[in-house]
Amino acid sequence: MTPAEQAHLRILRIVEEAPQISQRQLAERLGVSLGKANYLLKALLDQGYIKAGNFLRAEDKLKYAYLLTPEGIGAKLRLTRNYLARKEQEYVAMQVEIEDMRAELAAQEHIG
């Protein structure tokens, strides 16, 4: 999974959870600049994974709501599966490495 795909997955999850999130809040949650958040969000809008609607808040300020499209829901599922599969592989590899290191320590302690 590329860094862009990881960012897209995070955005899709955040938007699903908080559709009225501002781009500034999204940038803060992602730990990126506002410009980077805008760039990532625009890519998802261009791909048809998210649609943006506007509505007036009580204070008469224009506000956006971001909604996942059916394509966005499918992309989120696909990205989640890929992410989970990669993390499971890393987990198994880490378990093997831990067992190898434990065996190495035990062998060294037995000698010394």
C-alpha positions in Angstrom: 0.0 0.0 0.0 1.5 3.3 -1.0 1.6 6.3 1.3 -1.1 8.0 -0.8 -3.3 5.0 -0.4 -2.8 5.0 3.3 -3.7 8.7 3.5 -6.8 8.0 1.3 -7.9 5.2 3.6 -7.5 7.5 6.6 -9.5 10.2 4.9 -12.3 7.9 3.9 -12.5 6.6 7.5 -12.5 10.1 9.0 -15.1 11.4 6.5 -17.3 8.4 7.2 -17.1 9.1 10.9 -17.3 12.9 10.7 -18.8 14.1 7.4 -18.9 17.8 8.5 -15.2 17.9 9.3 -13.5 21.0 8.0 -10.4 20.7 5.8 -8.4 22.4 8.6 -9.6 19.8 11.1 -8.9 17.0 8.6 -5.3 18.3 8.1 -4.8 18.3 11.9 -6.1 14.8 12.3 -3.9 13.6 9.4 -0.9 15.5 10.7 -0.4 17.3 7.3 -0.6 20.8 6.0 -3.9 22.3 5.0 -2.7 22.3 1.4 -1.8 18.6 1.5 -5.2 17.8 3.0 -6.9 19.8 0.2 -4.8 17.9 -2.4 -5.6 14.5 -0.9 -9.3 15.3 -0.6 -9.5 16.7 -4.1 -8.0 13.4 -5.4 -10.8 11.5 -3.7 -13.4 13.9 -5.0 -11.9 13.5 -8.6 -12.0 9.7 -8.3 -15.7 9.9 -7.2 -15.0 8.3 -3.8 -16.3 11.4 -1.9 -18.9 14.0 -2.8 -19.0 17.4 -1.2 -22.3 19.1 -0.5 -22.7 22.5 1.1 -25.3 23.9 3.4 -25.7 26.9 5.5 -24.9 26.8 9.2 -27.0 28.7 11.7 -24.4 31.6 11.6 -25.0 31.8 7.8 -21.5 30.5 7.0 -21.0 28.2 4.1 -20.0 24.7 5.4 -19.2 21.5 3.6 -20.3 18.0 4.3 -18.3 15.2 2.7 -20.1 11.9 2.0 -18.7 8.6 0.8 -20.1 7.5 -2.5 -20.8 3.8 -3.2 -17.5 3.8 -5.1 -15.9 5.4 -2.0 -17.3 2.7 0.3 -16.0 0.0 -2.1 -12.5 1.7 -2.2 -12.5 2.0 1.6 -13.2 -1.8 1.9 -10.6 -2.6 -0.7 -8.0 -0.4 1.0 -8.9 -1.7 4.4 -8.4 -5.3 3.2 -5.0 -4.5 1.7 -3.9 -2.6 4.8 -5.0 -5.4 7.1 -3.3 -8.1 5.0 -0.1 -6.2 5.0 -0.3 -5.6 8.8 -1.0 -9.3 9.4 2.1 -10.2 7.3 4.2 -7.8 9.4 2.8 -9.3 12.6 3.7 -12.8 11.5 7.2 -11.7 10.5 7.6 -9.9 13.8 6.6 -13.0 15.7 9.2 -15.1 13.8 11.9 -12.4 14.5 11.0 -12.4 18.2 11.2 -16.1 18.5 14.6 -16.1 16.7 15.9 -13.5 19.0 14.6 -15.4 22.1 16.3 -18.5 20.9 19.6 -16.6 20.2 19.5 -15.1 23.7 18.8 -18.5 25.3 21.7 -20.0 23.4 24.0 -17.2 24.4 22.9 -17.3 28.1 23.5 -21.1 28.1 27.0 -20.6 26.8 27.9 -17.7 29.0 
